[in-house]
Amino acid sequence: MLPDIILYIIIFLFGIVIGSFLNVCIFRIPEKEDIVKTGSHCMSCGYRLKWYDMIPVISFLALRGKCRKCGAKLSVQYPLIEAANGILYVLIVWTGGLNIESLLYCLLASALLVLSVIDFRTYEIPFGINLFILALGLIRVVTDYRNYLTYLIGLLSVSAFLAILYYATGGRAIGGGDVKLMAACGLLLGWKLIILAFLLGCILGAVIHVIRMKVSGEGRTLAMGPYLSMGVFVAALWGDQMLTWYLGQFL
């Protein structure tokens, strides 16, 4: 029991460190800023952060959510994204164990987290994020080459339909980034799970957005990226069990 707890603590710590980098991506990618060479700095005064200003979660709490130099209030997004990424990593390993699949799903979860926040704010999914997920899919095909056809069909099973919908409506019904997202995730998950992910994403999007429209007066336009990402994550972790249970109702 103790070794397991230590393992999950290590995974969580690794997850929040990666989460710190995800915050950099979320803030800089929409602004077309470099995410590697430019040092971390205060968005208000430009103060170049020291290493002790960038300890995930802890630094934010120690500084009481303010810049050390100018006292400007820092976004609560910083600790939330860091903690969320750590929790997702632990959940993935707890569900699937330590293996190549869990590693790919951890990286997938981080990518989905970044694109969800960016899409929610800008209604755009960065092409680079979809390309990164596609690379994960290619690795998945190589590591499970005996089932390569499942993944190749997954590449097209949802995205082909969405592409037709995109061109037929001139992009009014679905965004081009969503089409690419479903293609990339389909290559990673395979055709069964990506279809389930798409259905889950549509259901979640419809229900949650209607609630937002009623509660906060949100308009009819919605960013599908976050909801599709939720569907992909759920399908990746529990999709096989969900499909087995569902099909078992008819057998």
Secondary structure as a PSIPRED ss2 file (coil, helix, strand):
# PSIPRED VFORMAT (PSIPRED V4.0)

   1 M C   1.000  0.000  0.000
   2 L H   0.000  1.000  0.000
   3 P H   0.000  1.000  0.000
   4 D H   0.000  1.000  0.000
   5 I H   0.000  1.000  0.000
   6 I H   0.000  1.000  0.000
   7 L H   0.000  1.000  0.000
   8 Y H   0.000  1.000  0.000
   9 I H   0.000  1.000  0.000
  10 I H   0.000  1.000  0.000
  11 I H   0.000  1.000  0.000
  12 F H   0.000  1.000  0.000
  13 L H   0.000  1.000  0.000
  14 F H   0.000  1.000  0.000
  15 G H   0.000  1.000  0.000
  16 I H   0.000  1.000  0.000
  17 V H   0.000  1.000  0.000
  18 I H   0.000  1.000  0.000
  19 G H   0.000  1.000  0.000
  20 S H   0.000  1.000  0.000
  21 F H   0.000  1.000  0.000
  22 L H   0.000  1.000  0.000
  23 N H   0.000  1.000  0.000
  24 V H   0.000  1.000  0.000
  25 C H   0.000  1.000  0.000
  26 I H   0.000  1.000  0.000
  27 F H   0.000  1.000  0.000
  28 R H   0.000  1.000  0.000
  29 I C   1.000  0.000  0.000
  30 P C   1.000  0.000  0.000
  31 E C   1.000  0.000  0.000
  32 K C   1.000  0.000  0.000
  33 E C   1.000  0.000  0.000
  34 D C   1.000  0.000  0.000
  35 I C   1.000  0.000  0.000
  36 V C   1.000  0.000  0.000
  37 K C   1.000  0.000  0.000
  38 T C   1.000  0.000  0.000
  39 G C   1.000  0.000  0.000
  40 S C   1.000  0.000  0.000
  41 H E   0.000  0.000  1.000
  42 C C   1.000  0.000  0.000
  43 M C   1.000  0.000  0.000
  44 S C   1.000  0.000  0.000
  45 C C   1.000  0.000  0.000
  46 G C   1.000  0.000  0.000
  47 Y C   1.000  0.000  0.000
  48 R E   0.000  0.000  1.000
  49 L C   1.000  0.000  0.000
  50 K C   1.000  0.000  0.000
  51 W H   0.000  1.000  0.000
  52 Y H   0.000  1.000  0.000
  53 D H   0.000  1.000  0.000
  54 M C   1.000  0.000  0.000
  55 I C   1.000  0.000  0.000
  56 P C   1.000  0.000  0.000
  57 V C   1.000  0.000  0.000
  58 I H   0.000  1.000  0.000
  59 S H   0.000  1.000  0.000
  60 F H   0.000  1.000  0.000
  61 L H   0.000  1.000  0.000
  62 A H   0.000  1.000  0.000
  63 L C   1.000  0.000  0.000
  64 R C   1.000  0.000  0.000
  65 G C   1.000  0.000  0.000
  66 K E   0.000  0.000  1.000
  67 C C   1.000  0.000  0.000
  68 R C   1.000  0.000  0.000
  69 K C   1.000  0.000  0.000
  70 C C   1.000  0.000  0.000
  71 G C   1.000  0.000  0.000
  72 A C   1.000  0.000  0.000
  73 K E   0.000  0.000  1.000
  74 L C   1.000  0.000  0.000
  75 S C   1.000  0.000  0.000
  76 V C   1.000  0.000  0.000
  77 Q H   0.000  1.000  0.000
  78 Y H   0.000  1.000  0.000
  79 P H   0.000  1.000  0.000
  80 L H   0.000  1.000  0.000
  81 I H   0.000  1.000  0.000
  82 E H   0.000  1.000  0.000
  83 A H   0.000  1.000  0.000
  84 A H   0.000  1.000  0.000
  85 N H   0.000  1.000  0.000
  86 G H   0.000  1.000  0.000
  87 I H   0.000  1.000  0.000
  88 L H   0.000  1.000  0.000
  89 Y H   0.000  1.000  0.000
  90 V H   0.000  1.000  0.000
  91 L H   0.000  1.000  0.000
  92 I H   0.000  1.000  0.000
  93 V H   0.000  1.000  0.000
  94 W H   0.000  1.000  0.000
  95 T H   0.000  1.000  0.000
  96 G H   0.000  1.000  0.000
  97 G C   1.000  0.000  0.000
  98 L C   1.000  0.000  0.000
  99 N C   1.000  0.000  0.000
 100 I H   0.000  1.000  0.000
 101 E H   0.000  1.000  0.000
 102 S H   0.000  1.000  0.000
 103 L H   0.000  1.000  0.000
 104 L H   0.000  1.000  0.000
 105 Y H   0.000  1.000  0.000
 106 C H   0.000  1.000  0.000
 107 L H   0.000  1.000  0.000
 108 L H   0.000  1.000  0.000
 109 A H   0.000  1.000  0.000
 110 S H   0.000  1.000  0.000
 111 A H   0.000  1.000  0.000
 112 L H   0.000  1.000  0.000
 113 L H   0.000  1.000  0.000
 114 V H   0.000  1.000  0.000
 115 L H   0.000  1.000  0.000
 116 S H   0.000  1.000  0.000
 117 V H   0.000  1.000  0.000
 118 I H   0.000  1.000  0.000
 119 D H   0.000  1.000  0.000
 120 F H   0.000  1.000  0.000
 121 R H   0.000  1.000  0.000
 122 T H   0.000  1.000  0.000
 123 Y C   1.000  0.000  0.000
 124 E C   1.000  0.000  0.000
 125 I C   1.000  0.000  0.000
 126 P C   1.000  0.000  0.000
 127 F H   0.000  1.000  0.000
 128 G H   0.000  1.000  0.000
 129 I H   0.000  1.000  0.000
 130 N H   0.000  1.000  0.000
 131 L H   0.000  1.000  0.000
 132 F H   0.000  1.000  0.000
 133 I H   0.000  1.000  0.000
 134 L H   0.000  1.000  0.000
 135 A H   0.000  1.000  0.000
 136 L H   0.000  1.000  0.000
 137 G H   0.000  1.000  0.000
 138 L H   0.000  1.000  0.000
 139 I H   0.000  1.000  0.000
 140 R H   0.000  1.000  0.000
 141 V H   0.000  1.000  0.000
 142 V H   0.000  1.000  0.000
 143 T H   0.000  1.000  0.000
 144 D C   1.000  0.000  0.000
 145 Y H   0.000  1.000  0.000
 146 R H   0.000  1.000  0.000
 147 N H   0.000  1.000  0.000
 148 Y H   0.000  1.000  0.000
 149 L H   0.000  1.000  0.000
 150 T H   0.000  1.000  0.000
 151 Y H   0.000  1.000  0.000
 152 L H   0.000  1.000  0.000
 153 I H   0.000  1.000  0.000
 154 G H   0.000  1.000  0.000
 155 L H   0.000  1.000  0.000
 156 L H   0.000  1.000  0.000
 157 S H   0.000  1.000  0.000
 158 V C   1.000  0.000  0.000
 159 S H   0.000  1.000  0.000
 160 A H   0.000  1.000  0.000
 161 F H   0.000  1.000  0.000
 162 L H   0.000  1.000  0.000
 163 A H   0.000  1.000  0.000
 164 I H   0.000  1.000  0.000
 165 L H   0.000  1.000  0.000
 166 Y H   0.000  1.000  0.000
 167 Y H   0.000  1.000  0.000
 168 A H   0.000  1.000  0.000
 169 T C   1.000  0.000  0.000
 170 G C   1.000  0.000  0.000
 171 G C   1.000  0.000  0.000
 172 R C   1.000  0.000  0.000
 173 A C   1.000  0.000  0.000
 174 I C   1.000  0.000  0.000
 175 G C   1.000  0.000  0.000
 176 G H   0.000  1.000  0.000
 177 G H   0.000  1.000  0.000
 178 D H   0.000  1.000  0.000
 179 V H   0.000  1.000  0.000
 180 K H   0.000  1.000  0.000
 181 L H   0.000  1.000  0.000
 182 M H   0.000  1.000  0.000
 183 A H   0.000  1.000  0.000
 184 A H   0.000  1.000  0.000
 185 C H   0.000  1.000  0.000
 186 G H   0.000  1.000  0.000
 187 L H   0.000  1.000  0.000
 188 L H   0.000  1.000  0.000
 189 L H   0.000  1.000  0.000
 190 G C   1.000  0.000  0.000
 191 W H   0.000  1.000  0.000
 192 K H   0.000  1.000  0.000
 193 L H   0.000  1.000  0.000
 194 I H   0.000  1.000  0.000
 195 I H   0.000  1.000  0.000
 196 L H   0.000  1.000  0.000
 197 A H   0.000  1.000  0.000
 198 F H   0.000  1.000  0.000
 199 L H   0.000  1.000  0.000
 200 L H   0.000  1.000  0.000
 201 G H   0.000  1.000  0.000
 202 C H   0.000  1.000  0.000
 203 I H   0.000  1.000  0.000
 204 L H   0.000  1.000  0.000
 205 G H   0.000  1.000  0.000
 206 A H   0.000  1.000  0.000
 207 V H   0.000  1.000  0.000
 208 I H   0.000  1.000  0.000
 209 H H   0.000  1.000  0.000
 210 V H   0.000  1.000  0.000
 211 I H   0.000  1.000  0.000
 212 R H   0.000  1.000  0.000
 213 M H   0.000  1.000  0.000
 214 K H   0.000  1.000  0.000
 215 V H   0.000  1.000  0.000
 216 S H   0.000  1.000  0.000
 217 G C   1.000  0.000  0.000
 218 E C   1.000  0.000  0.000
 219 G C   1.000  0.000  0.000
 220 R C   1.000  0.000  0.000
 221 T C   1.000  0.000  0.000
 222 L C   1.000  0.000  0.000
 223 A C   1.000  0.000  0.000
 224 M C   1.000  0.000  0.000
 225 G H   0.000  1.000  0.000
 226 P H   0.000  1.000  0.000
 227 Y H   0.000  1.000  0.000
 228 L H   0.000  1.000  0.000
 229 S H   0.000  1.000  0.000
 230 M H   0.000  1.000  0.000
 231 G H   0.000  1.000  0.000
 232 V H   0.000  1.000  0.000
 233 F H   0.000  1.000  0.000
 234 V H   0.000  1.000  0.000
 235 A H   0.000  1.000  0.000
 236 A H   0.000  1.000  0.000
 237 L H   0.000  1.000  0.000
 238 W H   0.000  1.000  0.000
 239 G H   0.000  1.000  0.000
 240 D H   0.000  1.000  0.000
 241 Q H   0.000  1.000  0.000
 242 M H   0.000  1.000  0.000
 243 L H   0.000  1.000  0.000
 244 T H   0.000  1.000  0.000
 245 W H   0.000  1.000  0.000
 246 Y H   0.000  1.000  0.000
 247 L H   0.000  1.000  0.000
 248 G H   0.000  1.000  0.000
 249 Q C   1.000  0.000  0.000
 250 F C   1.000  0.000  0.000
 251 L C   1.000  0.000  0.000
